[in-house]
């Protein structure tokens, strides 16, 4: 076969790769990763055709079982006080790939350790944040100037009161600067109406009376509809995704459910899972992945075939036609 006959195939692959990378980079969508032992699932989540742009795992250590594609950004987290006292934390964060630019702090400090929270008083959190987290922002720790978040509380009245006390404590310690931040991390488990209300509350709390030159953006780093049916959860997601994509003050968001139904915990229920027991995308998983992904689709290594032709392919072929016309 001649070189010219190879060219359309090569250009098609190139166009598809460029399109997938651009879609992921432009996407707000990511996932909270609990550590899936099923390699095909991980390959699907982190594949070049995936629209997912980022992930985190409640630690500063990236997962080796996710394929690095150049478009999937790992977001490290300083989970609690213990992490600030561990000398390895700064070393690991500083050694991360330069594609990592944002740093999350203190997971659900208003929650209990048994539920995954860091259980820190607002006063102790303010001191640890100023002494340990802020230096990552100014580059004196972590090898670069990281963009840092305030602690992510539970989506509740307790969470809001904790944030009020935290901010007050910050200015008690540093009257001039308080606890500077670059973005806000939020959690929500519940229906769409509650999510919209909670995000509005946080936006008002941080931005309504702000003296900043620009408003702080919100990252929804955990969200889900616990203990509900698959149909109810799909309905909630159908409302949520276009809403979050359209909000100017939401920069990124992550669904809690990047696992199989049989790996779901009792509190969330299996309705939040993106994969079924056999590793195929659930209806919810296909909806979250978007871009022509289909219910039942599996990742490489599970016997799954190539992706079905979808709109991305059509657009890519259009790009190929343009490229061919100028060659």
C-alpha positions as a Python dict, from the first residue, in 0.01 Angstrom:
ca = {
    (1, 'X'): (0, 0, 0),
    (2, 'X'): (134, 345, -87),
    (3, 'X'): (220, 617, 163),
    (4, 'X'): (-72, 822, 34),
    (5, 'X'): (-317, 536, 101),
    (6, 'X'): (-195, 521, 462),
    (7, 'X'): (-244, 894, 507),
    (8, 'X'): (-626, 910, 559),
    (9, 'X'): (-605, 643, 829),
    (10, 'X'): (-321, 823, 1004),
    (11, 'X'): (-496, 1157, 979),
    (12, 'X'): (-817, 1006, 1111),
    (13, 'X'): (-641, 864, 1416),
    (14, 'X'): (-464, 1195, 1473),
    (15, 'X'): (-785, 1394, 1446),
    (16, 'X'): (-967, 1163, 1688),
    (17, 'X'): (-679, 1183, 1937),
    (18, 'X'): (-665, 1563, 1917),
    (19, 'X'): (-1042, 1589, 1951),
    (20, 'X'): (-1054, 1360, 2255),
    (21, 'X'): (-769, 1549, 2423),
    (22, 'X'): (-936, 1885, 2358),
    (23, 'X'): (-1270, 1758, 2493),
    (24, 'X'): (-1106, 1634, 2814),
    (25, 'X'): (-913, 1958, 2862),
    (26, 'X'): (-1229, 2163, 2814),
    (27, 'X'): (-1437, 1938, 3040),
    (28, 'X'): (-1524, 2026, 3397),
    (29, 'X'): (-1595, 1663, 3467),
    (30, 'X'): (-1377, 1435, 3681),
    (31, 'X'): (-1415, 1156, 3933),
    (32, 'X'): (-1346, 1077, 4296),
    (33, 'X'): (-1144, 755, 4284),
    (34, 'X'): (-1164, 506, 4570),
    (35, 'X'): (-923, 266, 4396),
    (36, 'X'): (-1081, 22, 4151),
    (37, 'X'): (-896, -310, 4118),
    (38, 'X'): (-1058, -382, 3780),
    (39, 'X'): (-806, -278, 3512),
    (40, 'X'): (-1060, -253, 3225),
    (41, 'X'): (-1272, -6, 3425),
    (42, 'X'): (-969, 212, 3492),
    (43, 'X'): (-866, 200, 3127),
    (44, 'X'): (-1210, 322, 3023),
    (45, 'X'): (-1209, 608, 3274),
    (46, 'X'): (-864, 727, 3171),
    (47, 'X'): (-873, 643, 2800),
    (48, 'X'): (-797, 906, 2536),
    (49, 'X'): (-1164, 906, 2435),
    (50, 'X'): (-1278, 978, 2791),
    (51, 'X'): (-1419, 1325, 2862),
    (52, 'X'): (-1297, 1305, 3221),
    (53, 'X'): (-1030, 1570, 3279),
    (54, 'X'): (-920, 1507, 3638),
    (55, 'X'): (-941, 1286, 3942),
    (56, 'X'): (-842, 1276, 4306),
    (57, 'X'): (-824, 1005, 4570),
    (58, 'X'): (-816, 1191, 4907),
    (59, 'X'): (-435, 1167, 4923),
    (60, 'X'): (-120, 1318, 4769),
    (61, 'X'): (-32, 988, 4600),
    (62, 'X'): (-150, 936, 4238),
    (63, 'X'): (-285, 595, 4139),
    (64, 'X'): (-52, 378, 3934),
    (65, 'X'): (-345, 179, 3792),
    (66, 'X'): (-483, 475, 3597),
    (67, 'X'): (-334, 521, 3250),
    (68, 'X'): (-151, 855, 3220),
    (69, 'X'): (-283, 1016, 2902),
    (70, 'X'): (-160, 1374, 2937),
    (71, 'X'): (-516, 1499, 2965),
    (72, 'X'): (-609, 1341, 3301),
    (73, 'X'): (-489, 1567, 3581),
    (74, 'X'): (-429, 1427, 3928),
    (75, 'X'): (-535, 1658, 4212),
    (76, 'X'): (-352, 1586, 4539),
    (77, 'X'): (-514, 1634, 4879),
    (78, 'X'): (-380, 1709, 5224),
    (79, 'X'): (-648, 1508, 5400),
    (80, 'X'): (-603, 1613, 5762),
    (81, 'X'): (-365, 1707, 6040),
    (82, 'X'): (-183, 1374, 6015),
    (83, 'X'): (-79, 1457, 5658),
    (84, 'X'): (68, 1790, 5769),
    (85, 'X'): (283, 1605, 6024),
    (86, 'X'): (410, 1350, 5772),
    (87, 'X'): (740, 1458, 5614),
    (88, 'X'): (658, 1256, 5302),
    (89, 'X'): (358, 1474, 5213),
    (90, 'X'): (557, 1775, 5095),
    (91, 'X'): (805, 1553, 4912),
    (92, 'X'): (533, 1363, 4726),
    (93, 'X'): (338, 1677, 4631),
    (94, 'X'): (656, 1846, 4510),
    (95, 'X'): (742, 1546, 4295),
    (96, 'X'): (410, 1533, 4108),
    (97, 'X'): (389, 1591, 3735),
    (98, 'X'): (372, 1957, 3634),
    (99, 'X'): (21, 1898, 3500),
    (100, 'X'): (-94, 1896, 3865),
    (101, 'X'): (-156, 2258, 3964),
    (102, 'X'): (-433, 2247, 4229),
    (103, 'X'): (-416, 2122, 4586),
    (104, 'X'): (-715, 2024, 4801),
    (105, 'X'): (-707, 2060, 5178),
    (106, 'X'): (-872, 1891, 5479),
    (107, 'X'): (-1152, 1654, 5384),
    (108, 'X'): (-1480, 1706, 5573),
    (109, 'X'): (-1322, 1847, 5891),
    (110, 'X'): (-1673, 1880, 6037),
    (111, 'X'): (-1727, 1506, 5989),
    (112, 'X'): (-1607, 1201, 6179),
    (113, 'X'): (-1303, 992, 6092),
    (114, 'X'): (-1525, 684, 6075),
    (115, 'X'): (-1714, 840, 5782),
    (116, 'X'): (-1398, 952, 5602),
    (117, 'X'): (-1380, 1300, 5750),
    (118, 'X'): (-1072, 1454, 5907),
    (119, 'X'): (-1250, 1570, 6226),
    (120, 'X'): (-1061, 1895, 6292),
    (121, 'X'): (-1183, 2189, 6496),
    (122, 'X'): (-1206, 2519, 6305),
    (123, 'X'): (-936, 2670, 6526),
    (124, 'X'): (-689, 2385, 6473),
    (125, 'X'): (-766, 2376, 6101),
    (126, 'X'): (-700, 2750, 6066),
    (127, 'X'): (-362, 2719, 6235),
    (128, 'X'): (-260, 2415, 6027),
    (129, 'X'): (-384, 2578, 5708),
    (130, 'X'): (-182, 2896, 5763),
    (131, 'X'): (130, 2716, 5885),
    (132, 'X'): (131, 2424, 5641),
    (133, 'X'): (-103, 2470, 5342),
    (134, 'X'): (-47, 2837, 5256),
    (135, 'X'): (328, 2786, 5194),
    (136, 'X'): (234, 2561, 4900),
    (137, 'X'): (56, 2861, 4751),
    (138, 'X'): (354, 3095, 4769),
    (139, 'X'): (600, 2830, 4647),
    (140, 'X'): (800, 2787, 4966),
    (141, 'X'): (668, 2427, 4976),
    (142, 'X'): (583, 2182, 4703),
    (143, 'X'): (823, 2302, 4435),
    (144, 'X'): (580, 2538, 4261),
    (145, 'X'): (301, 2789, 4329),
    (146, 'X'): (1, 2566, 4392),
    (147, 'X'): (-359, 2684, 4375),
    (148, 'X'): (-506, 2581, 4709),
    (149, 'X'): (-860, 2521, 4831),
    (150, 'X'): (-1026, 2585, 5163),
    (151, 'X'): (-1131, 2268, 5348),
    (152, 'X'): (-1426, 2083, 5197),
    (153, 'X'): (-1701, 2043, 5456),
    (154, 'X'): (-2010, 1828, 5446),
    (155, 'X'): (-2301, 1983, 5258),
    (156, 'X'): (-2500, 2070, 5567),
    (157, 'X'): (-2579, 2342, 5819),
    (158, 'X'): (-2297, 2204, 6032),
    (159, 'X'): (-2062, 2245, 5738),
    (160, 'X'): (-2157, 2608, 5690),
    (161, 'X'): (-2115, 2687, 6059),
    (162, 'X'): (-1776, 2517, 6055),
    (163, 'X'): (-1669, 2737, 5762),
    (164, 'X'): (-1785, 3051, 5945),
    (165, 'X'): (-1581, 2956, 6251),
    (166, 'X'): (-1283, 2859, 6037),
    (167, 'X'): (-1276, 3193, 5856),
    (168, 'X'): (-1314, 3380, 6183),
    (169, 'X'): (-1025, 3183, 6333),
    (170, 'X'): (-812, 3256, 6027),
    (171, 'X'): (-842, 3631, 6082),
    (172, 'X'): (-783, 3589, 6456),
    (173, 'X'): (-447, 3433, 6366),
    (174, 'X'): (-362, 3657, 6068),
    (175, 'X'): (-576, 3975, 6078),
    (176, 'X'): (-441, 4098, 5744),
    (177, 'X'): (-456, 3788, 5525),
    (178, 'X'): (-675, 3535, 5702),
    (179, 'X'): (-660, 3204, 5512),
    (180, 'X'): (-609, 3290, 5144),
    (181, 'X'): (-756, 3049, 4892),
    (182, 'X'): (-781, 3011, 4515),
    (183, 'X'): (-1095, 2798, 4490),
    (184, 'X'): (-1364, 2635, 4703),
    (185, 'X'): (-1421, 2259, 4734),
    (186, 'X'): (-1777, 2144, 4802),
    (187, 'X'): (-1949, 1813, 4879),
    (188, 'X'): (-2312, 1723, 4824),
    (189, 'X'): (-2510, 1403, 4872),
    (190, 'X'): (-2877, 1443, 4797),
    (191, 'X'): (-3123, 1555, 4531),
    (192, 'X'): (-3072, 1817, 4264),
    (193, 'X'): (-3266, 2088, 4447),
    (194, 'X'): (-3047, 2051, 4753),
    (195, 'X'): (-2732, 2065, 4543),
    (196, 'X'): (-2839, 2386, 4372),
    (197, 'X'): (-2929, 2540, 4708),
    (198, 'X'): (-2597, 2439, 4871),
    (199, 'X'): (-2390, 2577, 4585),
    (200, 'X'): (-2587, 2900, 4598),
    (201, 'X'): (-2521, 2923, 4972),
    (202, 'X'): (-2147, 2874, 4925),
    (203, 'X'): (-2134, 3123, 4640),
    (204, 'X'): (-2310, 3381, 4856),
    (205, 'X'): (-2088, 3306, 5157),
    (206, 'X'): (-1762, 3343, 4964),
    (207, 'X'): (-1846, 3587, 4686),
    (208, 'X'): (-2145, 3808, 4769),
    (209, 'X'): (-1949, 4039, 5000),
    (210, 'X'): (-1604, 3957, 4869),
    (211, 'X'): (-1336, 4220, 4824),
    (212, 'X'): (-1149, 3998, 4577),
    (213, 'X'): (-1091, 4126, 4224),
    (214, 'X'): (-1266, 3815, 4092),
    (215, 'X'): (-1506, 3565, 4244),
    (216, 'X'): (-1381, 3232, 4374),
    (217, 'X'): (-1479, 2927, 4169),
    (218, 'X'): (-1636, 2619, 4326),
    (219, 'X'): (-1524, 2262, 4266),
    (220, 'X'): (-1783, 1999, 4359),
    (221, 'X'): (-1538, 1728, 4458),
    (222, 'X'): (-1797, 1480, 4582),
    (223, 'X'): (-2159, 1441, 4480),
    (224, 'X'): (-2410, 1162, 4460),
    (225, 'X'): (-2765, 1058, 4539),
    (226, 'X'): (-2735, 795, 4811),
    (227, 'X'): (-2969, 503, 4875),
    (228, 'X'): (-3194, 569, 4577),
    (229, 'X'): (-3290, 361, 4277),
    (230, 'X'): (-3089, 364, 3955),
    (231, 'X'): (-3377, 542, 3777),
    (232, 'X'): (-3395, 815, 4042),
    (233, 'X'): (-3019, 865, 4029),
    (234, 'X'): (-3020, 892, 3649),
    (235, 'X'): (-3296, 1151, 3679),
    (236, 'X'): (-3091, 1352, 3928),
    (237, 'X'): (-2784, 1335, 3706),
    (238, 'X'): (-2984, 1444, 3399),
    (239, 'X'): (-3073, 1762, 3588),
    (240, 'X'): (-2731, 1809, 3745),
    (241, 'X'): (-2487, 1784, 3454),
    (242, 'X'): (-2626, 2064, 3234),
    (243, 'X'): (-2678, 2278, 3543),
    (244, 'X'): (-2317, 2246, 3659),
    (245, 'X'): (-2183, 2290, 3306),
    (246, 'X'): (-2379, 2614, 3278),
    (247, 'X'): (-2293, 2774, 3614),
    (248, 'X'): (-2022, 3036, 3572),
    (249, 'X'): (-1901, 2993, 3931),
    (250, 'X'): (-1858, 2615, 3909),
    (251, 'X'): (-1521, 2524, 3759),
    (252, 'X'): (-1508, 2147, 3806),
    (253, 'X'): (-1712, 1862, 3949),
    (254, 'X'): (-1669, 1493, 4032),
    (255, 'X'): (-1926, 1217, 4077),
    (256, 'X'): (-1877, 973, 4363),
    (257, 'X'): (-1936, 637, 4197),
    (258, 'X'): (-1636, 536, 3983),
    (259, 'X'): (-1674, 173, 4088),
    (260, 'X'): (-1888, -135, 4025),
    (261, 'X'): (-2228, -187, 4185),
    (262, 'X'): (-2098, -470, 4400),
    (263, 'X'): (-1826, -239, 4536),
    (264, 'X'): (-2069, 30, 4653),
    (265, 'X'): (-2094, 83, 5027),
    (266, 'X'): (-2412, 51, 5226),
    (267, 'X'): (-2449, 425, 5282),
    (268, 'X'): (-2442, 527, 4916),
    (269, 'X'): (-2617, 222, 4777),
    (270, 'X'): (-2537, 81, 4433),
    (271, 'X'): (-2744, 339, 4242),
    (272, 'X'): (-2442, 573, 4232),
    (273, 'X'): (-2212, 322, 4059),
    (274, 'X'): (-2084, 398, 3708),
    (275, 'X'): (-2013, 29, 3636),
    (276, 'X'): (-2228, -282, 3672),
    (277, 'X'): (-2107, -603, 3835),
    (278, 'X'): (-1957, -725, 3505),
    (279, 'X'): (-1764, -403, 3434),
    (280, 'X'): (-2004, -258, 3179),
    (281, 'X'): (-2115, 103, 3209),
    (282, 'X'): (-2446, 142, 3387),
    (283, 'X'): (-2703, 377, 3236),
    (284, 'X'): (-2571, 634, 3485),
    (285, 'X'): (-2212, 562, 3382),
    (286, 'X'): (-2286, 606, 3012),
    (287, 'X'): (-2464, 933, 3089),
    (288, 'X'): (-2169, 1063, 3291),
    (289, 'X'): (-1912, 959, 3033),
    (290, 'X'): (-2122, 1109, 2751),
    (291, 'X'): (-1968, 1150, 2404),
    (292, 'X'): (-2137, 840, 2261),
    (293, 'X'): (-2042, 599, 2540),
    (294, 'X'): (-2304, 324, 2569),
    (295, 'X'): (-2464, 134, 2853),
    (296, 'X'): (-2285, -200, 2890),
    (297, 'X'): (-1965, -74, 2727),
    (298, 'X'): (-1648, -215, 2883),
    (299, 'X'): (-1287, -107, 2894),
    (300, 'X'): (-999, -270, 2709),
    (301, 'X'): (-900, -610, 2838),
    (302, 'X'): (-1258, -713, 2915),
    (303, 'X'): (-1341, -849, 2571),
    (304, 'X'): (-1506, -525, 2468),
    (305, 'X'): (-1477, -413, 2108),
    (306, 'X'): (-1409, -74, 1965),
    (307, 'X'): (-1638, 218, 2049),
    (308, 'X'): (-1944, 256, 1831),
    (309, 'X'): (-1932, 531, 1572),
    (310, 'X'): (-2057, 852, 1733),
    (311, 'X'): (-2065, 1227, 1685),
    (312, 'X'): (-1698, 1257, 1777),
    (313, 'X'): (-1608, 1039, 1480),
    (314, 'X'): (-1827, 1246, 1248),
    (315, 'X'): (-1659, 1566, 1364),
    (316, 'X'): (-1317, 1407, 1336),
    (317, 'X'): (-1385, 1297, 979),
    (318, 'X'): (-1476, 1656, 902),
    (319, 'X'): (-1136, 1760, 1034),
    (320, 'X'): (-974, 1495, 817),
    (321, 'X'): (-1149, 1632, 508),
    (322, 'X'): (-1017, 1978, 582),
    (323, 'X'): (-665, 1844, 633),
    (324, 'X'): (-682, 1640, 312),
    (325, 'X'): (-796, 1941, 114),
    (326, 'X'): (-483, 2134, 199),
    (327, 'X'): (-235, 1849, 141),
}
